[in-house]
Amino acid sequence: MFRAATHASLMAVSLLWMAGCDAEVPDVTASVYVPQTIATTTSMAMVPPSDEGRDAAHRHDAPPGDGASGADLPADHPRGPMDGSAAASDEGPDAPGVDHGQTPDSPPPGPTPYAVGPIHSPITATVGDHLRAIAATAPSLNDDLFMKIGASGTVSPNFLSCFSGSNIDWALAASGLADTQAHFLGGDAAGGDPFSRQTLAAKIGMSAGWAISGEPSPIEAEFDALDGPRFALVAYGTNDMHLGTSYQSALWGFGSKLQLLVDTLVSWGVIPILQTNGARLDLPEADRFVETYNTVIRAVAQSRQIPLMDMWAAMSEVPGWGKSGDGLHLNTYPGGACIFDEEGLDYGYNTRNLVTLHGLHRAKLAVVDEEPALNPPPPRDQRRRVAGCPLCRRRHPVRRQLRHKRLGLVRARRVYRLRQHQRPVGARGLLYVDPDDRHTATFHAP
């Protein structure tokens, strides 16, 4: 079992590298459906530095205030930090005098790494510019609408629908979230609102591949039904794990389909907001692979520089991972799914709803309100640690050892040579994986 999980980690980090910081963002408009509400072909405006030889075609304590603050939870809060920083700052991203732009001491411009730990990925000046560039390709889309894409957790009436009513307790919610709720409530989602709408792009038991299959596909049908939403909440991975002969064999298909789904949305001018998944208490064998699948989700989000909500990090602070009796689906506070006090946030859907609204809030600040940056650039050492692939750490002593031991064991750690059928397009050399830490890997060019 350990051997299988280690091999799956290898595959995850291989795909992670393929979708990593330096991967080219493909122009998928030549081969994907263009909705009827967009008259011209669109493509991504920012392309991270590409690798030569890569084939682009294959590729969360204040009550709600005036909405001017994007500050997140304090560092000592059980749900924090919520933003993309390693710890919450005394001054929020909207505090006067805080400049999150580039300075002479800032790291060079480039794709922003998404570190493990914060519930929300950072929206730096680079990421913010990129998100606004995506939106600029389709200015006619509705900035007050989002579409929901997923499976049973998205179909559930406990997900977001409570924001359509008045049974909301903002006790531990960040300031500004009530204004964000009002913003999206004002959107016309085919005669309703996007919170309570029964989306055409979510179905019980479905996977990422289902969302992009058929003519029209579910995401096409929902996009056209909403007349072009600006944002999309995407939640997959749980059902995708069961689409292969093993959890590890299903990983590759999940990664490629999630990439295609994201790239399709981006080509329409839609901002996808991805989320990772919490632990699985129904199947211990599947639970061993959840973090590996989450690594792939993080890799896709980082490579496309789009928002990521880490539900694993959020749910890890909830008793029993916020699961209901089946160990798979989330539970809900009896008083309502939008009760955000200490008692309410001990339940799964309450926590997910708050995190999701906060994710929409941050995306709205960056794209609609055009906030230059919600988070400062990562420190240089963090950028070096994850350059080339998210969640990677370079260990220089090990790298020196590898020069002498190109293959074999290095202190009980395995070094794998990527065979041709395992190698992502454009990848070369060795991939070092620490089986004791599935988040640690280094790619070594020859």
For each residue, the residues with C-beta under 8 A, 3 or more apart:
1: 4 5 285 288
2: 5 6 435
3: 6 7
4: 1 7 8 246 247 248
5: 1 2 8 9 288 289 292 438
6: 2 3 9 10 414 433 435 438
7: 3 4 10 11 248
8: 4 5 11 12 247 248 251 289 292
9: 5 6 12 13 292 295 433 435 438 441
10: 6 7 13 14 416 431 433
11: 7 8 14 15 248 251 252 422
12: 8 9 15 16 251 292 293 295 296 438
13: 9 10 16 17 295 389 391 392 431 433 438 441
14: 10 11 17 18 418 422 423 424 427 431
15: 11 12 18 19 251 252 255 296 299 424
16: 12 13 19 20 295 296 298 299 389 390 391 392 441
17: 13 14 20 299 388 389 392 424 427 431 441 443
18: 14 15 23 59 299 424 425 426 427
19: 15 16 23 255 259 296 299 300 302 303
20: 16 17 23 299 302 303 388 389 390 392
21: 48 110 111 113 302 303 386 387 388 389 390
22: 48 49 50 51 111 387 388
23: 18 19 20 48 50 51 54 59 303
24: 47 48 50 51 54 56 59
25: 44 46 47 48 263 303 304
26: 56 57 58 59 263
27: 30 43 44 56 267
28: 31 32 43 260 263 264 266 267
29: 32 34 41 42 43 267
30: 27
31: 28 57
32: 28 29 260 263 264 267
33: 215 216 217 220 264
34: 29 38 41 42 267 268
35: 38 220 223 224 228 268
36: 224
37: 140 141 223 224 227 228
38: 34 35 42 138 140 228 268 269
39:
40:
41: 29 34
42: 29 34 38 137 138 267 268 269
43: 27 28 29 137 267
44: 25 27 47 133 134 137 266 267 304
45: 130 133 134 136 137
46: 25 129 130 133 305
47: 24 25 44 50
48: 21 22 23 24 25 110 111 303 305
49: 22 110 111
50: 22 23 24 47 54 56
51: 22 23 24 54 426
52: 426
53: 425 426
54: 23 24 50 51 59 425 426
55: 58 59 425 426
56: 24 26 27 50 59
57: 26 31
58: 26 55 425
59: 18 23 24 26 54 55 56 259 425
60: 72 73 77 79 80 81 82 83 119 120 174 314 354 355 358
61: 73 74 77 172 174
62: 65 174 175
63: 170 171 173 175
64: 67 170 173 175 176 177 178 179
65: 62 68 69 175 176
66: 69 175 176 179
67: 64 175 176 178 179 180
68: 65 94 176
69: 65 66 92 94 174 175 176
70: 92 93 94 174 176 361 362 365 371 374
71: 92 93 94 95 174 175
72: 60 80 81 82 83 88 92 120 174 358
73: 60 61 77 79 80 81 82 88 172 174
74: 61 77 80 81 88
75: 80 81 87 88
76: 80
77: 60 61 73 74 80 81 88 172
78: 317 345
79: 60 73 82 119 172 314 317 345 351 354
80: 60 72 73 74 75 76 77 88 119
81: 60 72 73 74 75 77 85 86 87 88 117 118 119
82: 60 72 73 79 88 118 119 120 174 355 358
83: 60 72 88 93 118 119 120 122 362 374 375
84: 114 115 118 120 121 122 123 124 374 375
85: 81 88 89 118 122 375 376
86: 81 115 117 118
87: 75 81
88: 72 73 74 75 77 80 81 82 83 85
89: 85 92
90:
91: 95 98
92: 69 70 71 72 89 95 98
93: 70 71 83 98 100 371 373 374 375
94: 68 69 70 71 98 371
95: 71 91 92 98
96:
97:
98: 91 92 93 94 95
99: 103
100: 93 124 125 372 373 374 375 376 377
101: 106 125 372 373
102: 106 109 125 377
103: 99 106
104:
105:
106: 101 102 103 377
107: 110 377 378 379 380 383
108:
109: 102 126
110: 21 48 49 107 126 383
111: 21 22 48 49 126 302 303 305
112: 121 122 124 126 127 302 305 377 378
113: 21 302 378 382 383 385 386 387 390
114: 84 121 122 298 301 302 308 390
115: 84 86 118 378 382 386
116: 298 310 313 391 439
117: 81 86 310 313
118: 81 82 83 84 85 86 115 121 122 310 313
119: 60 79 80 81 82 83 309 310 313 314 355 358
120: 60 72 82 83 84 123 307 308 309 310 355 358 359 362
121: 84 112 114 118 127 301 302 307 308 309 310
122: 83 84 85 112 114 118 127 374 375 378
123: 84 120 127 128 131 307 362 363 365 366 373 374 375
124: 84 100 112 127 128 373 374 375 376 377 378
125: 100 101 102 128 129 372 373 377
126: 109 110 111 112 129 130 305 377
127: 112 121 122 123 124 130 131 305 366
128: 123 124 125 131 132 366 371 372 373 374
129: 46 125 126 132 133
130: 45 46 126 127 133 134 305
131: 123 127 128 134 135 271 305 306 307 363 366 367
132: 128 129 135 136 366 367 370
133: 44 45 46 129 130 136 137
134: 44 45 130 131 137 266 269 270 271
135: 131 132 138 139 141 143 230 269 271 367
136: 45 132 133 139 269
137: 42 43 44 45 133 134 269
138: 38 42 135 141 228 268 269 270
139: 135 136 269
140: 37 38 228
141: 37 135 138 145 228 229 230 268 269 270
142: 145 187 188 226 227 228 229 230
143: 135 230 364 367 368
144: 183 184 186 187 230
145: 141 142 184 187 188 189 194 226 228 229 230 231
146: 184 194 229 230 231 232 233 273 360
147: 194 199 201 219 222 223 226 229 231 232 233 270
148: 154 159 160 194 197 199 201 202 222 232 233
149: 154 199 201 202 211 218 219 222 232 233 234 235 236 261
150: 153 154 155 201 202 233 234 235 236
151: 154 155 202 203 204 205 206 207 235 236 238 239
152: 155 156 204 205 329
153: 150 156 159 235 238 329 330 352
154: 148 149 150 151 159 199 202 233 235
155: 150 151 152 159 198 199 202 203 204
156: 152 153 159 329 330 349
157: 161
158: 161 162 330 332 337 349 353
159: 148 153 154 155 156 337 349 352 353 356
160: 148 163 195 196 353 356 357
161: 157 158 164 165 195 196 337
162: 158 165 167 168 195 336 337 338 353
163: 160 168 181 184 185 195 196 338 353 357
164: 161 185 193 195 196
165: 161 162 168 338
166:
167: 162 335 336 338 339
168: 162 163 165 181 336 338 339 340
169: 336 338 339 340 341 344
170: 63 64 173 177 178 340
171: 63 340 341 342
172: 61 73 77 79 340 341 342 345 354
173: 63 64 170 177 178 340 354 357 358
174: 60 61 62 69 70 71 72 73 82 177 358 361
175: 62 63 64 65 66 67 69 71
176: 64 65 66 67 68 69 70 179 180 361
177: 64 170 173 174 180 181 354 357 358 361
178: 64 67 170 173 181 182
179: 64 66 67 176 182 183
180: 67 176 177 183 184 357 360 361 364
181: 163 168 177 178 184 185 195 357
182: 178 179 185 186
183: 144 179 180 186 187 364 368
184: 144 145 146 163 180 181 187 193 194 195 360
185: 163 164 181 182 193 195
186: 144 182 183
187: 142 144 145 183 184 193 194 229
188: 142 145 191 227
189: 145 192 193 194 197 226 229
190: 197 225 226 227
191: 188
192: 189 196 197
193: 164 184 185 187 189 196 197
194: 145 146 147 148 184 187 189 197 226 229
195: 160 161 162 163 164 181 184 185
196: 160 161 163 164 192 193
197: 148 189 190 192 193 194 226
198: 155
199: 147 148 149 154 155 202 222
200: 218 221 222 225
201: 147 148 149 150 211 218 219 221 222
202: 148 149 150 151 154 155 199 206 218
203: 151 155 206 210 218
204: 151 152 155
205: 151 152 239
206: 151 202 203 210 211 239
207: 151 210 211 236 239 240 243 254 257
208: 211 212 236 237 240 254 257 258 261
209: 212 213 240 243 253 257
210: 203 206 207 213 218
211: 149 201 206 207 208 217 218 219 236 261
212: 208 209 217 218 219 257 260 261 264
213: 209 210 217 218
214: 217 218
215: 33
216: 33 220 221 224
217: 33 211 212 213 214 220 221
218: 149 200 201 202 203 210 211 212 213 214 221 222
219: 147 149 201 211 212 222 223 232 261 264 265
220: 33 35 216 217 223 224
221: 200 201 216 217 218 224 225
222: 147 148 149 199 200 201 218 219 225 226
223: 35 37 147 219 220 226 228 229 268 270
224: 35 36 37 216 220 221 227 228
225: 190 200 221 222
226: 142 145 147 189 190 194 197 222 223 229
227: 37 142 188 190 224
228: 35 37 38 138 140 141 142 145 223 224 268 269
229: 141 142 145 146 147 187 189 194 223 226 232 270
230: 135 141 142 143 144 145 146 269 270 271 367 368
231: 145 146 147 270 271 272 273 360 363 364 367
232: 146 147 148 149 219 229 265 270 271 272 273
233: 146 147 148 149 150 154 273 275 356 359 360
234: 149 150 258 261 262 265 272 273 274 275
235: 149 150 151 153 154 274 275 277
236: 149 150 151 207 208 211 239 240 254 258 261
237: 208 240 241 254 276 277 290 293 294 297
238: 151 153 241 277 280 328
239: 151 205 206 207 236 242 243
240: 207 208 209 236 237 243 250 253 254 257 293
241: 237 238 247 250 254 286 289 293
242: 239 247 250 286
243: 207 209 239 240 250 253 254
244: 247 248 249 250 251 253
245: 249
246: 4 249 250
247: 4 8 241 242 244 250 251 285 286 288 289
248: 4 7 8 11 244 251 289
249: 244 245 246 252
250: 240 241 242 243 244 246 247 253 254
251: 8 11 12 15 244 247 248 254 255 289 292 293 296
252: 11 15 249 255 256
253: 209 240 243 244 250 256 257
254: 207 208 236 237 240 241 243 250 251 257 258 293 296
255: 15 19 251 252 258 259 296 299 300
256: 252 253 259 260
257: 207 208 209 212 240 253 254 260 261
258: 208 234 236 254 255 261 262 274 296 297 300
259: 19 59 255 256 262 263 300
260: 28 32 212 256 257 263 264
261: 149 208 211 212 219 234 236 257 258 264 265 272
262: 234 258 259 265 266 272 274 300 301 304 306
263: 25 26 28 32 259 260 266 267 304
264: 28 32 33 212 219 260 261 267 268
265: 219 232 234 261 262 268 270 271 272
266: 28 44 134 262 263 269 270 271 272 304 306
267: 27 28 29 32 34 42 43 44 263 264
268: 34 35 38 42 138 141 223 228 264 265
269: 38 42 134 135 136 137 138 139 141 228 230 266
270: 134 138 141 147 223 229 230 231 232 265 266
271: 131 134 135 230 231 232 265 266 306 307 363 367
272: 231 232 234 261 262 265 266 304 306 307
273: 146 231 232 233 234 306 307 308 309 359 360 363
274: 234 235 258 262 297 300 301 306 307 308 309
275: 233 234 235 297 308 309 310 311 356 359
276: 237 294 297 298 308 309 310 311 312 313
277: 235 237 238 280 290 293 294 297 311 312
278: 290 311 312 314 315 316 321 322 323 348
279: 287 290 312 315 316 321 323
280: 238 277 283 286 287 290 327 328
281: 287 320 321 323 327 328
282: 286 326 327 328
283: 280 286 287
284: 287 288
285: 1 247 288 289
286: 241 242 247 280 282 283 289 290
287: 279 280 281 283 284 290
288: 1 5 247 284 285
289: 5 8 241 247 248 251 285 286 292 293
290: 237 277 278 279 280 286 287 293 294 312
291: 294 295 312 438 439
292: 5 8 9 12 251 289 295 296 438
293: 12 237 240 241 251 254 277 289 290 296 297
294: 237 276 277 290 291 297 298 310 312
295: 9 12 13 16 291 292 298 299 390 391 438 439
296: 12 15 16 19 251 254 255 258 292 293 299 300
297: 237 258 274 275 276 277 293 294 300 301 308
298: 16 114 116 276 294 295 301 302 308 310 390 391
299: 15 16 17 18 19 20 255 295 296 302 303 389 390 391
300: 19 255 258 259 262 274 296 297 303 304
301: 114 121 262 274 297 298 304 305 306 307 308
302: 19 20 21 111 112 113 114 121 298 299 305 308 390
303: 19 20 21 23 25 48 111 299 300 390
304: 25 44 262 263 266 272 300 301
305: 46 48 111 112 126 127 130 131 301 302
306: 131 262 266 271 272 273 274 301
307: 120 121 123 131 271 272 273 274 301 359 362 363
308: 114 120 121 273 274 275 276 297 298 301 302
309: 119 120 121 273 274 275 276 314 355 356 358 359
310: 116 117 118 119 120 121 275 276 294 298 313 314
311: 275 276 277 278 314 315 352 355
312: 276 277 278 279 290 291 294 315 316
313: 116 117 118 119 276 310 316 317
314: 60 79 119 278 309 310 311 317 318 351 352 355
315: 278 279 311 312 318 321 322 348 351 352
316: 278 279 312 313 321
317: 78 79 313 314 351
318: 314 315 321 322 345 346 347 348 351
319: 322 346
320: 281 323 331
321: 278 279 281 315 316 318 348
322: 278 315 318 319 330 331 346 347 348 349 351 352
323: 278 279 281 320 326 327 328 329 330 331 348
324: 327 328 329 330 331 348
325:
326: 282 323 329
327: 280 281 282 323 324
328: 238 280 281 282 323 324
329: 152 153 156 323 324 326
330: 153 156 158 322 323 324 347 348 349 352
331: 320 322 323 324 347 348 349
332: 158 336 337 347 348 349 350
333: 336 337 339 343 344 346 347 349 350
334:
335: 167 339 344
336: 162 167 168 169 332 333 339 344
337: 158 159 161 162 332 333 347 349 350 353
338: 162 163 165 167 168 169 350 353
339: 167 168 169 333 335 336 343 344 350
340: 168 169 170 171 172 173 344 345 350 354
341: 169 171 172 344 345
342: 171 172 345 346
343: 333 339 346
344: 169 333 335 336 339 340 341 347 350
345: 78 79 172 318 340 341 342 350 351 354
346: 318 319 322 333 342 343 350
347: 318 322 330 331 332 333 337 344 350 351
348: 278 315 318 321 322 323 324 330 331 332 351 352
349: 156 158 159 322 330 331 332 333 337 352 353
350: 332 333 337 338 339 340 344 345 346 347 353 354
351: 79 314 315 317 318 322 345 347 348 354 355
352: 153 159 311 314 315 322 330 348 349 355 356
353: 158 159 160 162 163 337 338 349 350 356 357
354: 60 79 172 173 177 340 345 350 351 357 358
355: 60 82 119 120 309 311 314 351 352 358 359
356: 159 160 233 275 309 352 353 359 360
357: 160 163 173 177 180 181 353 354 360 361
358: 60 72 82 119 120 173 174 177 309 354 355 361 362
359: 120 233 273 275 307 309 355 356 362 363
360: 146 180 184 231 233 273 356 357 363 364
361: 70 174 176 177 180 357 358 364 365
362: 70 83 120 123 307 358 359 365 366 374
363: 123 131 231 271 273 307 359 360 366 367
364: 143 180 183 231 360 361 367 368 369
365: 70 123 361 362 368 369 371 374
366: 123 127 128 131 132 362 363 369 370 371 374
367: 131 132 135 143 230 231 271 363 364 370
368: 143 183 230 364 365
369: 364 365 366
370: 132 366 367
371: 70 93 94 128 365 366 374
372: 100 101 125 128
373: 93 100 101 123 124 125 128 376
374: 70 83 84 93 100 122 123 124 128 362 365 366 371
375: 83 84 85 93 100 122 123 124
376: 85 100 124 373
377: 100 102 106 107 112 124 125 126
378: 107 112 113 115 122 124 382 383
379: 107 382 383
380: 107 383 384
381: 384 385
382: 113 115 378 379 385 386
383: 107 110 113 378 379 380 386 387
384: 380 381 387 394
385: 113 381 382 392 393 394
386: 21 113 115 382 383 389 390 391 392 393
387: 21 22 113 383 384 392
388: 17 20 21 22 392 443
389: 13 16 17 20 21 299 386 392 441 443
390: 16 20 21 113 114 295 298 299 302 303 386
391: 13 16 116 295 298 299 386 439 440 441
392: 13 16 17 20 385 386 387 388 389 440 441 442 443
393: 385 386 440 442
394: 384 385 399 442
395: 398 399 440 442
396: 399 400
397: 400 401
398: 395 401 402 410 413 432 442
399: 394 395 396 402 403 432 442 444
400: 396 397 403 404
401: 397 398 404 405 410
402: 398 399 405 406 410 415 430 432 444
403: 399 400 406
404: 400 401
405: 401 402 408 409 410 415
406: 402 403 415 430
407: 415 417
408: 405 415
409: 405 412 413 414 415
410: 398 401 402 405 413 415 432
411:
412: 409
413: 398 409 410 432 433 434 435 436
414: 6 409 433 435
415: 402 405 406 407 408 409 410 430 432 433
416: 10 430 431 432 433
417: 407 430
418: 14 422 423 427 429 430 431
419: 422 423
420: 423
421:
422: 11 14 418 419
423: 14 418 419 420 427 428
424: 14 15 17 18 427
425: 18 53 54 55 58 59
426: 18 51 52 53 54 55
427: 14 17 18 418 423 424 443
428: 423 445 446
429: 418 443 444 445 446
430: 402 406 415 416 417 418 443 444 446
431: 10 13 14 17 416 418 441 442 443 444
432: 398 399 402 410 413 415 416 441 442 443 444
433: 6 9 10 13 413 414 415 416 438 440 441
434: 413 437 440 441
435: 2 6 9 413 414 438
436: 413
437: 434 440
438: 5 6 9 12 13 291 292 295 433 435
439: 116 291 295 391
440: 391 392 393 395 433 434 437
441: 9 13 16 17 389 391 392 431 432 433 434
442: 392 393 394 395 398 399 431 432
443: 17 388 389 392 427 429 430 431 432
444: 399 402 429 430 431 432
445: 428 429
446: 428 429 430
